[in-house]
Structures are given as C-alpha cells and as structure tokens.
Amino acid sequence: MKKVVMCVLYVAIVSAAVAQTGAIRQYVDTYGEIAMREMMRTGVPASITLAQGIVESQAGQSDLVKSSNNHFGIKCKEEWTGDCVYHDDDLKNECFRVYNNAEESFRDHSDFLKNRPYYTSLFDINPADYKAWAKGLKRAGYATERDYPQMLIKIIEANGLQQYTLTALARMKGGGANTASLVGDNEEGKATPIPVDNMGDSTTPPVESHLQNAIDKQQSEQPAIVTAVAKKEQDRDTYPSGVFTINHRRVIYVNAGTSLRLMAKKHGIKIASLLQYNELGKQRVLKDDRLVFLEAKPYTGEHEYHVATHNETLDDIAQTEGVRLASLLEYNHLKAGAKLESGKKVYLKPVKSKSAKAAKTSRTVKSSKSSAQHTVPKKKIHKAHNA
C-alpha cells in the first residue's frame, strides 16, 4: 500500500511540474510581445518583465491576477485612484490595484519602475544584464523574498527569456524596421514570426541615451540576433516532430524549458547518459531549443566536413551532424568554446596534415622511381677477346 501511495504521489508531482511548464510557456507566448513593447518604451528589460510576471502571477494562475488583471502584485499606494481588491500578502487584507486588462498592468509596471526614485539606479545597468537587474530589484526593495533574484534568473535561463530582450534591442537599433521578432504559436502549434507592424504602437519611441551604449555593445557582440532567432524557427520547421535519426542515431528536436529528467524517463534513458550524449554538463532544464540525442553520437560524421555559418558554434555542429564534440575538437585542433569564422571547414573525420600528405606523396614517388630502376634491364657486356 505504501508503494502505491508513493507512486501516486510521484505521478502527481510530475503532472504538476509538466502543467506548470505548460503554463509558463503559454504565459510567455501570450505576453512576450507586450514585454518587448514596454522595453522599447521605457527601457525595462523584457526578460525581467516576463520573469516578474511569471513569479508574481504564478504564470497567470494566481487568484489576484484572475480577479484584478494585476500581474505584478503592485499595491494601491497613495497616488492610485482606480479600482482595488484586497488580498493577504505581507500583511492581511492589503490593497492591490485593479486593471481593465493585462496590457494595462504591464504598462503600469514599467511606469512604476521608471518613475519611482528607488529604482532610478536600475536604468544605469545594461538592459541585457538580467542578473544585475534581478539583484538590483531586490536591493531597491521590490520584493521581500530573500531568493527573489535567484528565482528571476532561474526562470529567465530555463525559459530562454533573454531572447525577448535581445530582440527588443535589435528593434530599437533598427528604429522599428520590419525586423523579425520572437515567435508565438499558431493554432497548429507551429512557431510563427510576429511582425513588428503588429506591435500596436504606430511609432517607435526614440532610444534613450542610457540605453544606446548597451544597444551598440549588444549589437557588436551579437550581430546576428534576429538571424539566430529566425534560424531557430526555421529549425523547428526543418526537423520532423518526434524521434528521427541523424548520422544513424536517434534524436529529437526539443524546446527550451523542457525538463531533461522527465525526457530521460519518458525514453527509458538514465539522466546521466542523456546529459553525456549531448555534452550538457549539469543542465536539468534546456536553456535553448536544440537537438537532443537519445543515444551516444558516433566519433565521425557522414560527410568529410561541415562549413560553418555565421555565429554557428562547435556545439551546434556537433548536434547538427551527430558527431561527438570531443572528436570535432580533436580533428580540427580546436579548444572548447573556440569561435568559428563563417565559411570555415570543420572536419567531421580524422584529417591528415598537409605535411603528412606531402610525405606520403614523396614516398610514393620515390617508391615508383626505385621500382622503375629495378625493372630496367641491364645491358649484357661482352668482353672482346681480341682487343
């Protein structure tokens, strides 16, 4: 009986974790565009906005958000003249703001941070530095939980929320041009780009000076942000759903935020083995959309080499070609984390050096000459007896 109870409890916990992951995914898909729009308007990083919304509203499932559209737990304060509801928080029966819709809540959250003196120092931080922003919010007194920064950071990294900040920065740099944004899911569950033309605001506000340096820095470090995002969406459409094979090994394309432990259990693989097959270190939740192999990759690829594209990494190539990362490092005499130039040949099989090839060619030529010498018949010399 005890085993049955424990089994039921385990299933309940797993089901709750899966449901929570699904709720977060839906929350991000629903409000990601609003978060980016608010970042462009006020400078509050989209990743931070989304992470705070997920924490404060329990990914849109809390009683407060259902009764008030208040996604960030903002209390009434003296200046609030709108409707309010009462909920227990740090104290019993505290007053919270009520909004007509979620977008009003997101807008008020941005203004709340932008216009209050406690949070002024936050806007001196690089908006791409979500860790510094998370810690800065705690220092400024936004939340009382001791581990509030760690909660935000974990959610951002587990769900790939940094991409929303980077996309907003790219839009700001481009002045609101038709730049591909991050994606939502259509009715069929496939990713589709959200065009900037549908952002809602008719014009893009000017980029404030405290953001400009950060934007320039981010652009120089990641010049293909939008291209990378578009590539991920292309990958989703390129690879089939479910299990397929690359280089004769079973593999599956998985979304960011997926629990690797649950995935390993589903496919009957030890979590340690799954991590080893994919060179994922100690990850337990996928940080990015990627191919995940369900068995060990071969030491060599099906082709002789792979031509690197812009911003492609060795890890990307190892997964795309189904070859062990350590083998790629060995064949190409590279160190882990080495940056690749666009157009560089990355060998998927052992390659002999030019000097070795030259030596082999030289040996072959010498051997041919030697054979030729031994096969030339010697002339028979007849001695003249009557000389």
C-alpha positions in Angstrom: 0.0 0.0 0.0 2.8 2.3 0.9 4.4 1.8 -2.6 1.1 2.6 -4.3 0.8 5.8 -2.3 4.3 6.8 -3.1 3.7 6.0 -6.8 0.6 8.1 -6.9 2.4 11.0 -5.1 5.2 10.8 -7.7 2.8 10.9 -10.6 1.0 13.9 -9.0 4.3 15.8 -8.6 5.4 15.1 -12.2 2.0 16.1 -13.5 2.1 19.4 -11.6 5.6 20.1 -12.9 4.5 19.5 -16.5 1.4 21.6 -16.0 3.5 24.5 -14.6 5.9 24.3 -17.5 3.0 24.5 -19.9 1.5 27.4 -18.0 4.8 29.3 -18.2 5.1 28.6 -21.9 1.6 29.9 -22.6 2.3 32.9 -20.4 5.4 33.8 -22.4 3.7 33.2 -25.7 0.8 35.4 -24.7 2.7 38.4 -23.1 6.1 38.3 -24.8 5.2 40.9 -27.4 3.8 43.3 -24.7 7.0 42.9 -22.7 9.2 43.8 -25.7 7.0 46.8 -26.5 7.3 48.0 -22.9 11.1 47.6 -23.1 11.2 49.8 -26.2 9.0 52.4 -24.4 10.7 52.6 -21.0 13.9 50.5 -21.0 12.8 47.8 -18.6 14.3 44.6 -19.9 11.7 42.3 -21.5 13.2 39.2 -19.8 12.9 40.8 -16.4 9.3 41.9 -17.0 8.3 38.4 -18.1 10.1 36.7 -15.2 8.5 39.0 -12.7 5.1 38.5 -14.2 5.6 34.7 -14.0 6.7 34.8 -10.4 4.1 37.4 -9.2 1.1 36.0 -11.0 2.1 32.3 -10.8 2.2 32.3 -14.6 -1.2 33.9 -14.8 -2.8 31.4 -12.5 -3.0 33.3 -9.2 -6.2 34.4 -7.5 -5.0 38.0 -7.6 -4.4 38.1 -11.4 -7.7 36.4 -12.1 -9.7 38.9 -10.0 -7.8 42.1 -10.9 -5.5 41.6 -14.0 -2.7 42.6 -11.7 0.3 40.6 -13.0 3.0 42.2 -10.8 1.5 42.4 -7.3 1.6 46.2 -7.4 -0.2 47.6 -4.3 -2.5 50.6 -4.4 -0.2 53.3 -2.9 -1.3 56.8 -2.2 -1.5 58.0 -5.8 -3.7 55.2 -7.0 -7.2 56.4 -7.9 -8.5 53.3 -9.7 -10.4 50.3 -8.5 -8.8 47.9 -6.0 -9.1 44.5 -4.5 -7.9 43.2 -1.1 -5.7 40.2 -0.7 -3.4 38.8 2.1 0.3 39.4 1.3 3.0 40.5 3.7 0.0 41.7 5.8 -3.6 40.6 5.9 -6.2 42.3 3.6 -3.8 44.5 1.7 -4.9 46.8 -1.2 -3.9 45.9 -4.7 -4.5 47.7 -8.0 -7.2 46.6 -10.5 -6.7 46.9 -14.3 -9.1 46.5 -17.2 -6.7 44.1 -19.0 -3.2 42.6 -18.8 -1.6 45.2 -21.0 -2.6 48.0 -18.6 -0.9 46.0 -15.8 2.3 45.6 -17.9 2.3 49.3 -18.7 1.8 50.4 -15.1 4.6 48.0 -14.0 7.0 49.7 -16.4 5.9 53.2 -15.3 6.1 52.1 -11.7 9.8 51.2 -12.1 10.6 54.1 -14.4 9.1 56.9 -12.3 9.9 55.9 -8.7 13.2 57.2 -7.2 14.0 53.8 -5.6 14.5 52.3 -9.0 16.5 55.0 -10.7 19.8 53.2 -10.4 18.4 50.2 -12.3 18.3 52.2 -15.6 22.1 52.6 -15.4 22.5 48.9 -15.8 23.0 47.3 -19.2 19.5 46.0 -20.1 21.0 42.8 -21.4 22.5 42.1 -17.9 19.4 40.4 -16.4 21.4 39.1 -13.4 22.3 42.6 -12.4 18.7 43.8 -12.9 17.4 40.9 -10.8 19.7 41.7 -7.9 19.1 45.5 -8.3 15.3 44.9 -7.9 15.9 43.1 -4.7 18.2 45.9 -3.4 15.7 48.5 -4.3 13.0 46.8 -2.2 10.7 45.4 -4.9 10.3 42.1 -3.1 10.8 40.8 0.4 11.8 37.2 -0.5 15.5 36.6 0.1 16.0 34.5 -3.0 13.9 36.7 -5.3 16.9 37.5 -7.7 17.7 33.8 -8.0 14.1 33.0 -8.8 14.1 35.5 -11.6 17.4 34.4 -13.0 16.4 30.7 -13.0 13.1 31.5 -14.8 14.9 33.6 -17.4 17.5 31.0 -18.1 15.2 28.0 -18.0 12.7 29.5 -20.5 15.0 31.4 -22.8 13.5 34.8 -21.9 16.8 36.7 -22.7 15.9 36.3 -26.4 13.0 38.7 -25.8 15.4 41.4 -24.5 17.8 40.9 -27.4 15.0 41.1 -30.0 13.7 44.3 -28.4 17.3 45.7 -28.5 17.6 44.8 -32.2 14.3 46.5 -33.0 15.4 49.7 -31.1 18.7 49.7 -33.0 16.8 49.3 -36.3 14.4 52.1 -35.5 11.3 49.9 -35.7 12.0 48.5 -39.1 10.5 45.2 -40.2 12.7 43.1 -38.0 11.6 39.5 -37.2 10.7 39.2 -33.6 10.4 36.2 -31.4 7.6 33.8 -32.0 4.2 32.8 -30.8 2.4 29.5 -31.6 -0.3 29.3 -34.2 -3.4 27.2 -33.9 -1.5 24.1 -35.2 1.2 24.6 -32.5 3.9 25.7 -35.0 6.0 28.7 -34.4 5.2 31.8 -36.5 7.0 35.1 -36.5 5.2 38.1 -35.0 5.8 41.1 -37.4 6.8 44.5 -35.9 4.0 46.1 -37.9 1.6 44.4 -35.5 3.2 45.7 -32.3 0.4 48.2 -31.6 2.2 51.5 -31.3 2.3 53.5 -34.5 5.8 54.7 -34.0 8.9 53.5 -32.2 9.9 55.9 -29.4 13.4 57.3 -29.5 16.1 55.3 -27.9 17.1 57.0 -24.6 20.8 57.8 -24.1 21.2 55.4 -21.2 20.3 52.5 -23.4 22.2 53.5 -26.5 25.6 52.2 -25.4 24.1 48.9 -24.3 22.4 48.5 -27.6 25.6 49.3 -29.5 27.5 46.8 -27.3 24.9 44.1 -27.7 24.9 44.6 -31.5 28.6 44.3 -31.7 28.7 41.2 -29.6 25.7 39.5 -31.3 25.3 41.0 -34.8 23.0 38.2 -35.8 20.5 38.2 -33.0 17.5 38.3 -35.3 19.0 35.9 -37.7 19.7 33.4 -34.9 16.1 33.7 -33.7 14.8 33.2 -37.3 17.1 30.2 -37.6 15.6 28.6 -34.6 12.2 29.0 -36.1 13.5 27.5 -39.3 15.0 24.6 -37.4 11.6 23.9 -35.8 10.1 23.6 -39.2 13.0 21.7 -40.7 13.2 18.9 -38.3 10.3 16.4 -38.0 8.3 16.1 -34.8 9.0 13.1 -32.6 12.1 10.9 -32.8 14.1 10.7 -36.1 17.8 9.9 -36.9 20.9 11.9 -37.7 24.1 10.0 -38.5 22.3 6.7 -37.7 21.5 7.8 -34.2 18.0 8.6 -32.6 17.4 12.2 -31.9 14.6 14.6 -31.1 14.2 18.4 -31.5 13.2 19.9 -28.1 12.1 23.3 -27.0 13.8 25.4 -24.3 12.4 24.9 -20.8 12.0 21.1 -21.2 12.9 19.0 -18.2 15.7 16.7 -19.2 14.9 14.4 -16.3 11.3 13.9 -17.4 12.5 13.5 -21.0 15.1 10.8 -20.0 12.4 8.9 -18.0 10.0 9.1 -21.0 12.5 7.5 -23.3 13.9 5.0 -20.8 17.3 6.6 -20.5 19.3 7.5 -17.4 19.6 11.2 -16.9 23.4 11.0 -16.6 23.5 9.2 -20.0 21.3 11.8 -21.7 23.5 14.6 -20.5 26.6 12.8 -21.6 25.2 12.0 -25.1 24.6 15.7 -25.6 27.5 17.3 -23.7 25.1 19.2 -21.5 27.1 19.2 -18.3 24.8 19.5 -15.3 21.8 21.1 -17.0 18.5 19.8 -15.8 16.3 22.1 -17.9 17.1 23.0 -21.5 18.3 26.6 -21.9 17.7 26.8 -25.6 15.8 25.0 -28.4 18.1 22.2 -29.6 18.5 18.7 -30.9 18.8 16.1 -28.2 20.3 12.7 -28.9 18.8 9.6 -27.3 21.9 7.6 -27.8 25.7 8.2 -28.0 26.8 10.1 -31.1 29.4 8.4 -33.4 33.0 9.6 -33.4 32.8 10.5 -37.1 30.3 12.2 -39.4 28.6 11.0 -42.6 30.4 13.8 -44.6 34.1 14.8 -44.6 33.4 18.3 -43.3 30.8 20.9 -42.3 31.0 24.6 -43.5 30.3 26.9 -40.5 27.7 29.6 -40.9 27.6 33.0 -39.2 27.5 32.6 -35.3 27.4 28.8 -35.5 29.3 27.1 -32.7 31.1 23.8 -32.4 28.3 22.5 -30.2 25.7 23.5 -32.9 27.7 21.5 -35.5 28.1 18.5 -33.1 24.4 18.3 -32.8 23.5 19.1 -36.4 25.9 16.5 -37.8 25.6 14.0 -35.0 29.3 13.8 -34.0 30.8 13.9 -30.6 32.1 17.3 -29.6 35.4 15.9 -28.3 36.0 14.4 -31.8 35.4 17.7 -33.5 37.9 19.4 -31.2 40.5 16.7 -31.9 40.1 16.6 -35.7 40.2 20.4 -36.0 42.9 21.1 -33.4 40.5 23.5 -31.5 39.8 24.2 -27.9 36.3 24.1 -26.3 34.5 27.3 -26.8 36.5 28.3 -29.9 34.8 30.8 -32.1 34.4 29.8 -35.8 34.6 32.1 -38.8 31.8 32.0 -41.3 32.8 29.7 -44.1 35.4 27.7 -42.1 35.6 24.0 -42.8 35.0 21.9 -39.7 36.2 18.4 -40.3 33.9 15.5 -39.2 36.5 12.8 -39.7 40.3 12.5 -38.9 42.3 14.5 -41.4 46.0 14.0 -42.1 48.1 17.2 -42.1 49.4 18.6 -45.3 53.0 17.7 -44.4 51.9 14.1 -43.8 50.1 14.1 -47.2 53.2 15.6 -48.8 55.4 13.0 -47.2 53.2 10.2 -48.3 53.2 11.6 -51.9 57.0 11.9 -51.8 57.3 8.3 -50.5 55.1 7.1 -53.3 57.1 9.0 -56.0 60.4 7.6 -54.6 59.0 4.1 -54.4 57.9 4.4 -58.1 61.3 5.6 -59.2 63.0 2.8 -57.2 60.8 0.2 -58.8 61.5 1.7 -62.2 65.2 1.4 -61.6 65.0 -2.2 -60.6 62.9 -3.1 -63.6 65.3 -1.6 -66.2 67.2 -4.5 -67.7 70.9 -4.3 -67.5 72.8 -4.4 -70.7 74.9 -7.5 -71.1 78.6 -6.6 -71.6 80.5 -8.8 -73.9 84.2 -8.7 -73.4 86.3 -8.5 -76.6 88.8 -11.3 -76.5 90.7 -9.9 -79.5 91.1 -6.3 -78.1 
